[in-house]
Amino acid sequence: MDIQTQRQGAITVIRPQGPLLGTDAEQVKTALINASGASLGRVVLDMEAVAFVDSRGLEVLVEVTEEMSEGGQALKLCAANKTVREVLELTELAGLFEHFEDVGSAARSFL
């Protein structure tokens, strides 16, 4: 899986390319944890190029969210497609995340 990391001021945007599953999910977890430490928890996960998420991908999102919340931080998701949003809703995990339509609106939410 290709994972792009981009800084937008004090915010780090993580952009995984491909489905979030299995060992690829672990790579995303590592990128998110590293980014949260480097940007004081100002992290946006841009899910535009994530077609779907399996159970391990969901576990990783929950684990990262819980770890960040212990430090008073929050993982913000943006641009998730309909399938990913439905999976989050069906598993009753949607409420754990702030979701935005695009990176810009997610980044502005930190202000």
C-alpha positions as a Markdown table, in Angstrom:
| # | Residue | x | y | z |
|---|---|---|---|---|
| 1 | Met | 0.0 | 0.0 | 0.0 |
| 2 | Asp | 1.2 | 3.5 | -0.8 |
| 3 | Ile | 0.7 | 5.9 | 2.0 |
| 4 | Gln | 1.3 | 9.6 | 1.3 |
| 5 | Thr | 2.0 | 12.0 | 4.1 |
| 6 | Gln | 1.5 | 15.8 | 3.6 |
| 7 | Arg | 1.9 | 18.7 | 6.0 |
| 8 | Gln | -0.6 | 21.5 | 5.8 |
| 9 | Gly | 0.7 | 24.0 | 8.3 |
| 10 | Ala | 0.5 | 22.4 | 11.7 |
| 11 | Ile | -1.7 | 19.5 | 10.4 |
| 12 | Thr | -0.6 | 16.2 | 8.9 |
| 13 | Val | -2.7 | 14.6 | 6.2 |
| 14 | Ile | -2.3 | 10.8 | 5.7 |
| 15 | Arg | -3.5 | 9.5 | 2.3 |
| 16 | Pro | -3.5 | 5.7 | 2.0 |
| 17 | Gln | -4.0 | 4.4 | -1.6 |
| 18 | Gly | -6.0 | 1.2 | -1.7 |
| 19 | Pro | -8.2 | -0.9 | 0.5 |
| 20 | Leu | -7.6 | -0.7 | 4.3 |
| 21 | Leu | -7.1 | -4.4 | 5.2 |
| 22 | Gly | -4.7 | -6.8 | 6.9 |
| 23 | Thr | -1.0 | -5.9 | 7.0 |
| 24 | Asp | -1.7 | -2.7 | 5.0 |
| 25 | Ala | -3.9 | -1.5 | 7.9 |
| 26 | Glu | -0.8 | -1.9 | 10.2 |
| 27 | Gln | 1.2 | 0.4 | 7.9 |
| 28 | Val | -1.6 | 3.0 | 8.1 |
| 29 | Lys | -1.7 | 2.6 | 11.9 |
| 30 | Thr | 2.1 | 3.3 | 12.1 |
| 31 | Ala | 1.8 | 6.3 | 9.9 |
| 32 | Leu | -1.1 | 7.7 | 11.9 |
| 33 | Ile | 0.6 | 7.2 | 15.3 |
| 34 | Asn | 3.8 | 8.8 | 14.0 |
| 35 | Ala | 1.9 | 11.7 | 12.6 |
| 36 | Ser | 0.0 | 12.3 | 15.8 |
| 37 | Gly | 3.2 | 12.6 | 17.8 |
| 38 | Ala | 4.8 | 14.9 | 15.2 |
| 39 | Ser | 1.8 | 17.2 | 14.8 |
| 40 | Leu | 0.4 | 17.4 | 18.3 |
| 41 | Gly | -2.6 | 15.3 | 17.3 |
| 42 | Arg | -3.6 | 17.3 | 14.3 |
| 43 | Val | -4.1 | 14.4 | 12.0 |
| 44 | Val | -6.5 | 14.0 | 9.1 |
| 45 | Leu | -7.0 | 10.6 | 7.4 |
| 46 | Asp | -7.9 | 11.3 | 3.8 |
| 47 | Met | -9.9 | 8.2 | 2.7 |
| 48 | Glu | -10.6 | 9.3 | -0.8 |
| 49 | Ala | -8.5 | 6.5 | -2.4 |
| 50 | Val | -9.7 | 3.8 | 0.1 |
| 51 | Ala | -12.3 | 1.6 | -1.6 |
| 52 | Phe | -13.2 | -0.4 | 1.4 |
| 53 | Val | -12.2 | -1.4 | 4.9 |
| 54 | Asp | -12.1 | -4.9 | 6.4 |
| 55 | Ser | -12.3 | -5.9 | 10.1 |
| 56 | Arg | -8.6 | -5.3 | 10.7 |
| 57 | Gly | -8.9 | -1.9 | 9.1 |
| 58 | Leu | -11.7 | -1.0 | 11.4 |
| 59 | Glu | -9.7 | -2.3 | 14.4 |
| 60 | Val | -6.8 | -0.1 | 13.4 |
| 61 | Leu | -9.0 | 3.0 | 13.2 |
| 62 | Val | -10.5 | 2.3 | 16.6 |
| 63 | Glu | -7.1 | 1.6 | 18.2 |
| 64 | Val | -5.6 | 4.8 | 16.8 |
| 65 | Thr | -8.7 | 6.8 | 17.9 |
| 66 | Glu | -8.5 | 5.4 | 21.4 |
| 67 | Glu | -4.7 | 6.0 | 21.7 |
| 68 | Met | -5.1 | 9.6 | 20.4 |
| 69 | Ser | -8.1 | 10.3 | 22.7 |
| 70 | Glu | -6.0 | 9.3 | 25.8 |
| 71 | Gly | -3.8 | 12.3 | 24.9 |
| 72 | Gly | -6.8 | 14.6 | 24.3 |
| 73 | Gln | -6.5 | 14.3 | 20.5 |
| 74 | Ala | -8.9 | 13.1 | 17.8 |
| 75 | Leu | -8.5 | 11.4 | 14.5 |
| 76 | Lys | -10.5 | 13.1 | 11.8 |
| 77 | Leu | -11.6 | 11.3 | 8.6 |
| 78 | Cys | -12.5 | 12.9 | 5.3 |
| 79 | Ala | -13.7 | 11.9 | 1.9 |
| 80 | Ala | -14.8 | 8.4 | 2.8 |
| 81 | Asn | -16.9 | 6.8 | 0.0 |
| 82 | Lys | -20.4 | 5.5 | 0.6 |
| 83 | Thr | -19.2 | 2.0 | 1.1 |
| 84 | Val | -16.8 | 2.9 | 3.9 |
| 85 | Arg | -19.4 | 5.2 | 5.6 |
| 86 | Glu | -21.9 | 2.4 | 5.5 |
| 87 | Val | -19.5 | 0.0 | 7.1 |
| 88 | Leu | -18.8 | 2.5 | 9.8 |
| 89 | Glu | -22.5 | 3.0 | 10.4 |
| 90 | Leu | -23.4 | -0.7 | 10.3 |
| 91 | Thr | -20.7 | -1.6 | 12.8 |
| 92 | Glu | -21.8 | 1.4 | 15.0 |
| 93 | Leu | -18.3 | 2.9 | 14.8 |
| 94 | Ala | -19.3 | 6.1 | 12.9 |
| 95 | Gly | -19.8 | 8.0 | 16.1 |
| 96 | Leu | -16.1 | 7.5 | 17.1 |
| 97 | Phe | -14.9 | 9.8 | 14.3 |
| 98 | Glu | -15.4 | 13.3 | 13.1 |
| 99 | His | -16.0 | 13.0 | 9.3 |
| 100 | Phe | -15.6 | 15.8 | 6.8 |
| 101 | Glu | -16.2 | 16.0 | 3.1 |
| 102 | Asp | -12.7 | 17.1 | 2.2 |
| 103 | Val | -9.3 | 17.8 | 3.6 |
| 104 | Gly | -9.8 | 21.5 | 3.7 |
| 105 | Ser | -12.9 | 21.3 | 6.0 |
| 106 | Ala | -11.2 | 18.7 | 8.2 |
| 107 | Ala | -8.1 | 20.9 | 8.5 |
| 108 | Arg | -10.2 | 24.0 | 9.3 |
| 109 | Ser | -11.9 | 22.1 | 12.2 |
| 110 | Phe | -8.7 | 22.3 | 14.1 |
| 111 | Leu | -8.9 | 26.1 | 14.3 |
